[in-house]
Amino acid sequence: MENFLKSLINTFIPIFVAIDIFVVLPIFISITEGMSKTKSNSIIRESILTALVVSLAFVALGEAIFRILGITANDFKIAGGLVLLVFAILDIVKHSEERRRPSGRMGVVPIAVPLIIGPAVLATLLVLVEHYGILPTLASLVLNLVVVYFSFIKAEAITKLFGRGGIAAISKVMAILLASIAVMMIRLGIENIVKH
């Protein structure tokens, strides 16, 4: 149980950082601006459910693809770490809304994919499954989606509390954390390959 809780913490934080609710919130508010509470809540429920289904499907298919292609966990740690590092650098050097500004209709796309579950989150999930196992990773994913759900419900209050500038600053810190996690993944992958 103690090991599971430790793994839960170790998997929760990278997923939380990869989702980066502080980037998603202002975009969510701009997309749903002027909507009725009922319509907004319906979109929130739909987006969370879609995000969960897409994530589960990706994790299931990801493992099968690994086996077919003969990709090892260490290979993916290095590749996933490099992808996350690129996303983190983009977050630091660009305006976050500029990179993730959605196009098309709201609902499943763009709120669920790519706002909540984008490439950085999917890469993180696969690396965490390989490193910590499926159960803590999926538990952390569900907990993170619960956090996103309540953040969306209270989106305007959170934005008022931190202010636009505060949210932007927190987002940059999250990007630096994501870069650190990415470097750690690359390091672990290289260390494990060298040991074998």
C-alpha positions as CSV (number, residue, x, y, z in Angstrom):
1,M,0.0,0.0,0.0
2,E,2.8,2.4,0.9
3,N,4.5,1.6,-2.4
4,F,1.3,2.3,-4.3
5,L,0.8,5.7,-2.6
6,K,4.4,6.6,-3.4
7,S,3.9,5.6,-7.0
8,L,0.6,7.5,-7.0
9,I,2.4,10.7,-6.0
10,N,5.2,10.0,-8.5
11,T,2.7,9.6,-11.3
12,F,0.2,12.3,-10.3
13,I,2.7,15.2,-10.5
14,P,4.1,14.6,-14.0
15,I,0.5,14.2,-15.4
16,F,-0.6,17.4,-13.5
17,V,2.4,19.3,-14.9
18,A,1.8,17.9,-18.5
19,I,-1.9,18.8,-18.5
20,D,-1.0,22.3,-17.2
21,I,-4.5,23.4,-16.0
22,F,-3.2,27.0,-15.8
23,V,-2.8,27.1,-19.6
24,V,-6.0,25.3,-20.3
25,L,-8.2,27.4,-18.0
26,P,-8.1,30.8,-19.8
27,I,-8.6,29.1,-23.1
28,F,-11.6,27.1,-21.7
29,I,-13.1,30.4,-20.4
30,S,-12.7,32.1,-23.8
31,I,-14.3,29.1,-25.6
32,T,-17.3,28.9,-23.3
33,E,-17.8,32.6,-22.7
34,G,-21.5,33.7,-22.9
35,M,-22.8,30.1,-22.6
36,S,-25.5,29.1,-20.2
37,K,-24.4,27.2,-17.1
38,T,-26.3,24.0,-18.3
39,K,-24.5,24.1,-21.7
40,S,-21.2,24.8,-20.1
41,N,-21.6,21.9,-17.6
42,S,-22.6,19.5,-20.4
43,I,-19.4,20.4,-22.4
44,I,-17.3,19.9,-19.2
45,R,-18.7,16.4,-18.6
46,E,-18.3,15.5,-22.3
47,S,-14.7,16.7,-22.4
48,I,-13.7,14.9,-19.3
49,L,-15.2,11.6,-20.4
50,T,-13.6,12.0,-23.9
51,A,-10.2,12.7,-22.3
52,L,-10.5,9.6,-20.2
53,V,-11.5,7.3,-23.2
54,V,-8.7,8.7,-25.4
55,S,-6.1,8.3,-22.7
56,L,-7.2,4.7,-21.9
57,A,-7.2,3.8,-25.6
58,F,-3.8,5.3,-26.2
59,V,-2.3,3.5,-23.2
60,A,-3.8,0.1,-24.4
61,L,-2.6,0.6,-28.0
62,G,0.7,2.0,-26.9
63,E,1.7,-1.2,-25.1
64,A,0.7,-3.3,-28.1
65,I,2.7,-1.2,-30.5
66,F,5.7,-1.5,-28.2
67,R,5.5,-5.3,-28.4
68,I,5.0,-5.3,-32.2
69,L,7.9,-2.9,-32.9
70,G,10.2,-4.3,-30.3
71,I,10.5,-0.9,-28.5
72,T,11.8,-1.2,-24.9
73,A,10.8,0.9,-21.9
74,N,14.2,2.6,-22.0
75,D,13.8,3.5,-25.6
76,F,10.5,5.1,-24.9
77,K,11.8,6.9,-21.8
78,I,14.4,8.6,-23.9
79,A,12.1,9.4,-26.8
80,G,9.2,10.5,-24.5
81,G,11.6,12.6,-22.5
82,L,12.8,14.4,-25.6
83,V,9.2,15.0,-26.8
84,L,8.3,16.4,-23.3
85,L,11.5,18.6,-23.3
86,V,10.5,20.1,-26.7
87,F,6.9,20.9,-25.4
88,A,8.3,22.4,-22.2
89,I,10.7,24.6,-24.1
90,L,7.9,25.8,-26.4
91,D,5.8,26.6,-23.3
92,I,8.7,28.6,-21.9
93,V,9.6,30.6,-25.0
94,K,6.1,31.1,-26.5
95,H,2.9,32.5,-25.3
96,S,1.0,29.4,-24.1
97,E,-2.3,30.5,-25.7
98,E,-0.5,31.0,-29.0
99,R,0.6,27.4,-29.1
100,R,-2.6,25.8,-27.9
101,R,-5.2,28.1,-29.3
102,P,-7.9,25.7,-30.6
103,S,-9.6,25.8,-33.9
104,G,-12.9,24.3,-35.0
105,R,-15.9,23.6,-32.9
106,M,-15.9,23.3,-29.1
107,G,-16.9,20.1,-27.2
108,V,-14.9,16.9,-27.7
109,V,-12.5,18.8,-29.9
110,P,-10.7,21.1,-29.0
111,I,-11.4,21.0,-25.2
112,A,-10.8,17.2,-24.5
113,V,-8.2,16.8,-27.3
114,P,-5.8,18.6,-27.5
115,L,-6.4,21.0,-24.6
116,I,-6.7,18.4,-21.8
117,I,-5.1,15.4,-23.4
118,G,-2.4,16.6,-25.8
119,P,0.8,14.9,-27.1
120,A,2.7,15.8,-23.9
121,V,0.1,14.1,-21.7
122,L,0.0,11.0,-23.9
123,A,3.8,10.7,-23.9
124,T,3.9,11.1,-20.2
125,L,1.2,8.4,-19.6
126,L,3.1,5.8,-21.7
127,V,6.4,6.5,-19.9
128,L,4.8,6.4,-16.5
129,V,3.0,3.1,-17.3
130,E,6.4,1.6,-18.3
131,H,8.1,2.9,-15.2
132,Y,5.5,2.7,-12.4
133,G,2.9,0.3,-13.7
134,I,-0.6,0.6,-15.1
135,L,-2.6,0.9,-11.8
136,P,-0.9,4.0,-10.2
137,T,-0.7,5.7,-13.6
138,L,-4.4,5.3,-14.4
139,A,-5.4,6.2,-10.8
140,S,-3.3,9.4,-11.2
141,L,-4.9,10.1,-14.5
142,V,-8.4,9.8,-13.0
143,L,-7.4,12.1,-10.1
144,N,-6.0,14.7,-12.5
145,L,-9.2,14.6,-14.6
146,V,-11.2,15.2,-11.3
147,V,-9.0,18.2,-10.7
148,V,-9.6,19.5,-14.3
149,Y,-13.4,18.9,-13.8
150,F,-13.6,21.1,-10.7
151,S,-11.2,23.7,-12.1
152,F,-13.5,24.0,-15.2
153,I,-16.6,24.3,-12.9
154,K,-14.9,27.1,-10.9
155,A,-12.8,28.5,-13.8
156,E,-13.8,32.2,-13.5
157,A,-13.3,32.2,-9.7
158,I,-9.8,30.7,-10.1
159,T,-8.9,33.2,-12.9
160,K,-10.0,36.1,-10.7
161,L,-8.1,34.7,-7.7
162,F,-4.7,34.4,-9.5
163,G,-5.3,37.1,-12.2
164,R,-4.1,36.6,-15.8
165,G,-0.5,37.5,-15.0
166,G,-0.4,35.1,-12.0
167,I,-1.8,32.2,-14.1
168,A,0.8,33.0,-16.9
169,A,3.6,32.9,-14.3
170,I,2.5,29.6,-12.8
171,S,2.3,28.1,-16.3
172,K,5.9,29.0,-16.9
173,V,6.9,27.4,-13.6
174,M,5.0,24.3,-14.7
175,A,6.9,24.3,-18.0
176,I,10.2,24.3,-16.2
177,L,9.0,21.4,-14.0
178,L,8.0,19.5,-17.2
179,A,11.4,20.2,-18.7
180,S,13.0,18.8,-15.5
181,I,10.8,15.7,-15.6
182,A,11.7,15.2,-19.2
183,V,15.5,15.4,-18.5
184,M,15.0,12.9,-15.6
185,M,13.2,10.4,-18.0
186,I,16.1,10.8,-20.6
187,R,18.7,10.2,-17.8
188,L,16.9,7.1,-16.5
189,G,16.6,5.7,-20.0
190,I,20.3,6.2,-20.7
191,E,21.4,4.9,-17.3
192,N,19.3,1.7,-17.7
193,I,20.7,1.1,-21.2
194,V,24.3,1.6,-20.0
195,K,23.7,-0.9,-17.1
196,H,22.5,-3.7,-19.4
